Amino acid sequence: MNNVGDNRLLKILAKRVKQLREDRGLTQEDAYNDTGVHFGRIEQGQRNISFTSLNKLCEYFEISLKEFFSKDFD
C-alpha cells in the first residue's frame, strides 16, 4: 500500500478511537491510565498501532473488532 492510503487509514483509525473515547466521556489521560496505550499519538494519526493494541482498545471499549470497523472503514 502506498503512503497516501496508509495515511488515510490512520486518519480513519484516529477518528474512530477518538470518537469511542469521547463518547464515554474519557480524557486521553484517563484512557492511558486504564490501558497503558498512548491515545494522543493514535488520535493524531501518527501511530500505526498493532493488532494486539487494537484488540486491547476494543476490549477496553467493550466492542468487538467487527463493531470497531463497522463505521468509516468502507
Secondary structure, 3 states (H helix, E strand, C coil): CCHHHHHHHHHHHHHHHHHHHHHCCCCHHHHHHHHCCCHHHHHCCCCCCCHHHHHHHHHHHCCCHHHHCCCCCC
